[in-house]
Structures are given as C-alpha cells and as structure tokens.
Amino acid sequence: MSGHSKWSTIKRKKGANDAKRASVFTKIGREIAVAVKSGGGDPAANSKLRDLIAKAKANNVPNDNIDRLIKKCLGDGDKSNYEEMVYEGYGPCGIAVIVEALTDNRNRTAGDLRHYFDKCGGNLGQNGSVSFMFERKGIIVIDNEDGKISEDKIFEDAMLDGVLDIKYEEGGIEISTEPNECSNVRVALEGLGYEFASAEVEYVASNLNTIDDPDAALKMQKLIDLLEENDDVQNVFHNWDMPEEEEED
C-alpha cells in the first residue's frame, strides 16, 4: 500500500499476524514464478529474479523456501500461468486507487475487485482513469529504528545516479529513484552494507487527498484491507493522505 509515508506503512505491517505473513510469502512466490519462467532461474543473469530474492529476504522468507520455489518453477511439474494485470478505480470521496495483480483467472480477479469497490462505496474504472495522478518511481526503504545510520552518512552514500530524493525520517530512510535505476541503486547500497525493508518500483501519488467523513474513511480502509487480503493482489497504491492513527492499527 502506498499513499503516505512508505516507512509508516512498513512499520504498521511489522505487527502482521502469521496468516498475513503467509499471504506475503505466497504473493512473492507468484512474482518469483513469473520471473523464473520469463528469464530463467539464475539471479546473476535475471535481474528481476535477483530483485525478488532481495524482496523475499527483506520479508523474512527463508533461503531454503526461495531455493525450493525456484527449482519448482524450473521443473516440468509447475503448471502455474500467472498474468500481470493493473486495475484502476475510485474509492470513497474520489480517492484514486491502482491495484497490481498476478492472476491465473482474470475474470475471477476482476469480479472480486469490482465487488470490493462496490461494497465500499467506490467503483472500478477503465485503464487510464486514475493513473495520470501517479508517477512511477523506485522506492527504497531502509530500517533505521536503532538510529545507527546518520543523516550525513546516508546522504553521502546514496547520492547516486538515478536518485531523485532522500527522506530521513524517525526510524526509517526513504530513497526515491528513477524507475529504471531502482535495482542499480539498491545493489550499490547493498555493496556498502545497507539492508532494506523494501525496494521496488511503485506508483507514487502526485498529490494526496484527505477524507473528512469518518464513515467514508472507514470504508476506504476496508477497501484497502479487502484488496490486500486477496491472494491475486500484489500491490495497492492510492492517493489517500491516511491519518496516523489509521496507519498504526
């Protein structure tokens, strides 16, 4: 989910229960399956797979699980055939929402998403209906809750080609990059010893909107929860300026 501070979102999700963590593992597994089928199982030759392995490790997926998954995807026994889809729509009060999905049944996924939007007072739109309100950027987030990384240090190390902005927040650091430079910047910082809470290309809202009606805010949060709980949904992006208390539930 994106639409506020990425670090705040990650911090909120750290307390996820086991079921939600298992769902994260499943979704990353789908991404790895697609990457292996399109580019092979060698991360040295498949940059997308290399990035997803880093993502899996950032989400505490055990190395053995990652290796088993890659071997399964390379074998004849894996018949999964996932398709990348992007859906756009409006939540309550005109909040723009973009949903990235990996699905083996686009009719099922579209039906589920349409139901969620309708149930929560929004509507699923056509491609291009809200994407003009977002920019594609690489977003790299570094956990700094122990405060060991100084602001001067990260600004010195992260002033790399393709870096657009560096935000030094309490507990975390957010680096935005040109979309095609996200992987290169992550690898460069990894070489300097940095570890990442998240590092991938996202839809970043150009402007954020508030919801003043408490009931509408609850419906918007419900919509986000329903979308994120769907196994086909990989990422949810929106332009809601979420109140802090909503992010720390």
C-alpha positions in Angstrom: 0.0 0.0 0.0 1.3 3.4 -0.8 -0.2 6.9 -0.4 1.5 8.2 2.7 5.0 7.6 4.2 6.2 4.2 2.9 8.2 3.7 6.1 5.0 4.3 8.2 3.2 1.6 6.1 6.0 -0.9 6.6 6.2 -0.2 10.3 2.4 -0.8 10.6 2.7 -4.1 8.8 5.5 -5.3 11.0 2.9 -6.5 13.5 1.1 -8.6 11.0 -0.2 -11.9 12.2 1.0 -15.3 10.9 -1.8 -15.6 8.3 -0.9 -12.2 6.8 2.8 -13.1 6.7 2.0 -16.4 5.0 0.0 -14.4 2.4 3.0 -12.2 1.8 5.1 -15.3 1.1 2.5 -16.6 -1.3 2.4 -13.3 -3.3 6.2 -13.1 -3.5 6.3 -16.7 -4.6 4.0 -15.8 -7.5 6.3 -13.0 -8.6 9.3 -15.3 -8.4 7.5 -17.9 -10.5 6.7 -15.3 -13.2 10.3 -14.0 -13.2 11.8 -17.5 -13.5 9.5 -18.5 -16.3 10.3 -15.3 -18.3 14.1 -15.0 -17.5 15.4 -18.3 -16.1 16.5 -19.3 -12.6 19.9 -17.7 -12.4 19.7 -14.4 -10.5 23.1 -13.3 -11.9 21.5 -13.4 -15.4 17.9 -12.5 -14.4 17.9 -9.0 -12.7 14.1 -9.3 -11.9 14.7 -12.5 -10.1 17.6 -11.0 -8.2 15.4 -8.1 -7.1 12.7 -10.5 -6.0 15.1 -12.7 -4.0 16.1 -9.5 -2.2 12.5 -8.7 -1.6 11.8 -12.1 -0.2 14.7 -11.9 2.2 13.5 -8.4 3.3 10.2 -10.1 4.2 12.0 -12.9 6.1 11.3 -15.7 3.6 13.8 -18.4 4.5 16.5 -19.1 1.9 15.5 -22.8 1.6 12.0 -21.7 0.7 13.3 -19.4 -2.0 15.6 -22.1 -3.4 12.8 -24.8 -3.5 10.5 -22.4 -5.2 13.0 -21.6 -8.0 13.7 -25.3 -8.5 10.0 -26.0 -8.7 9.4 -23.2 -11.3 12.2 -24.7 -13.4 10.7 -28.2 -13.3 8.0 -29.6 -15.5 5.7 -30.1 -12.6 4.8 -26.4 -12.3 1.8 -25.6 -14.4 1.1 -22.2 -13.0 0.5 -19.5 -15.5 0.1 -16.1 -14.0 -0.7 -12.9 -15.9 0.2 -9.4 -14.7 -2.8 -7.1 -14.5 -3.2 -3.5 -13.4 -6.6 -2.2 -12.3 -7.7 1.4 -11.6 -10.6 2.8 -9.7 -12.0 5.2 -7.2 -12.7 4.6 -3.6 -14.9 6.7 -1.3 -14.7 10.5 -1.8 -12.9 10.1 -5.1 -9.7 8.6 -3.7 -7.7 7.2 -6.6 -6.6 3.5 -6.4 -4.3 1.4 -8.5 -4.1 -2.3 -8.0 -1.3 -4.6 -9.3 -2.3 -8.2 -9.6 -0.9 -11.6 -10.7 -3.7 -13.9 -11.7 -4.4 -17.2 -13.4 -8.0 -16.2 -13.9 -8.6 -12.6 -14.9 -12.4 -12.9 -14.8 -12.3 -14.1 -11.2 -9.9 -11.3 -10.2 -11.8 -8.5 -11.9 -15.0 -9.8 -10.4 -13.6 -9.9 -6.9 -12.1 -6.3 -7.2 -15.3 -4.9 -8.7 -17.2 -6.4 -5.7 -14.8 -4.8 -3.2 -15.0 -1.4 -4.8 -18.8 -1.5 -5.0 -19.1 -2.7 -1.4 -17.0 0.1 -0.1 -18.7 3.0 -2.0 -16.3 3.2 -4.9 -16.1 1.9 -8.4 -13.6 0.0 -10.6 -12.7 2.1 -13.6 -11.1 1.8 -17.0 -7.3 1.7 -17.7 -6.1 5.3 -17.5 -8.9 6.5 -15.3 -6.6 7.4 -12.4 -3.0 6.5 -13.4 -2.4 10.1 -14.6 -2.5 11.1 -10.9 0.6 8.9 -10.2 4.2 8.8 -11.1 6.3 5.6 -11.4 9.3 5.8 -9.1 11.7 3.4 -7.4 11.1 3.5 -3.6 13.9 2.1 -1.4 13.2 1.9 2.3 15.9 1.3 4.9 15.0 0.3 8.5 16.9 2.7 10.9 14.9 2.2 14.1 18.2 1.8 16.0 19.3 5.2 14.7 22.8 3.9 13.7 22.7 5.4 10.2 23.2 9.2 10.5 21.6 11.6 8.1 25.0 12.8 6.8 26.1 9.2 6.2 23.1 8.2 4.1 23.2 11.4 2.1 26.9 10.8 1.4 26.3 7.2 0.3 23.0 7.5 -1.5 23.9 10.4 -3.8 24.0 8.0 -6.8 22.9 8.2 -10.4 19.2 7.9 -10.7 18.4 9.0 -7.1 15.7 11.7 -7.0 15.2 12.3 -3.3 16.3 11.1 0.2 13.9 11.4 3.1 15.4 10.9 6.6 12.6 10.0 8.9 12.5 8.8 12.5 13.1 5.1 12.4 13.5 4.8 8.6 15.0 6.2 5.4 13.2 6.5 2.1 15.1 6.9 -1.1 13.2 7.6 -4.4 14.8 6.9 -7.7 14.1 6.9 -11.4 12.1 3.7 -12.1 14.8 2.0 -14.2 17.5 2.8 -11.7 15.9 1.3 -8.6 17.7 -2.0 -8.9 21.1 -0.4 -9.6 20.8 1.9 -6.6 19.7 -1.0 -4.3 22.7 -3.1 -5.5 25.1 -0.2 -5.0 23.9 0.4 -1.4 23.8 -3.3 -0.7 27.5 -3.3 -1.6 28.0 -0.7 1.1 26.4 -2.9 3.7 22.9 -1.5 3.8 19.8 -3.8 4.3 16.4 -2.9 3.0 12.8 -3.1 4.3 11.6 -2.6 0.8 13.0 -1.8 -2.7 10.8 -1.8 -5.8 9.2 0.4 -8.4 5.8 1.8 -7.3 3.0 4.2 -8.3 3.5 7.3 -6.2 0.7 9.8 -6.0 1.4 13.3 -7.3 -0.9 14.8 -4.7 -2.6 13.4 -1.6 -6.3 13.8 -0.7 -7.9 13.7 2.7 -11.3 12.2 3.8 -13.2 14.3 6.3 -16.2 11.9 6.7 -15.3 9.3 9.4 -17.7 6.7 7.8 -16.1 7.2 4.4 -12.6 6.9 6.0 -13.7 3.5 7.5 -14.9 2.4 4.1 -11.7 3.4 2.4 -9.7 1.5 5.0 -12.0 -1.5 4.5 -11.4 -1.3 0.7 -7.6 -1.3 1.2 -7.9 -4.3 3.6 -10.0 -6.3 1.2 -7.7 -5.7 -1.7 -4.6 -6.5 0.3 -6.1 -9.8 1.6 -6.9 -11.0 -1.9 -4.2 -13.6 -3.0 -4.2 -12.3 -6.6 -3.4 -8.7 -5.5 0.3 -7.9 -5.3 0.3 -4.2 -4.5 -2.3 -1.5 -3.7 -1.5 2.2 -4.3 -3.7 5.2 -3.6 -3.7 8.9 -3.0 -5.3 9.0 0.4 -3.5 11.0 3.0 -4.1 8.5 5.7 -4.3 9.8 9.3 -1.5 8.4 11.5 -3.9 6.6 13.8 -5.2 4.6 10.7 -1.6 3.5 9.9 -0.8 2.2 13.4 -3.8 -0.1 13.9 
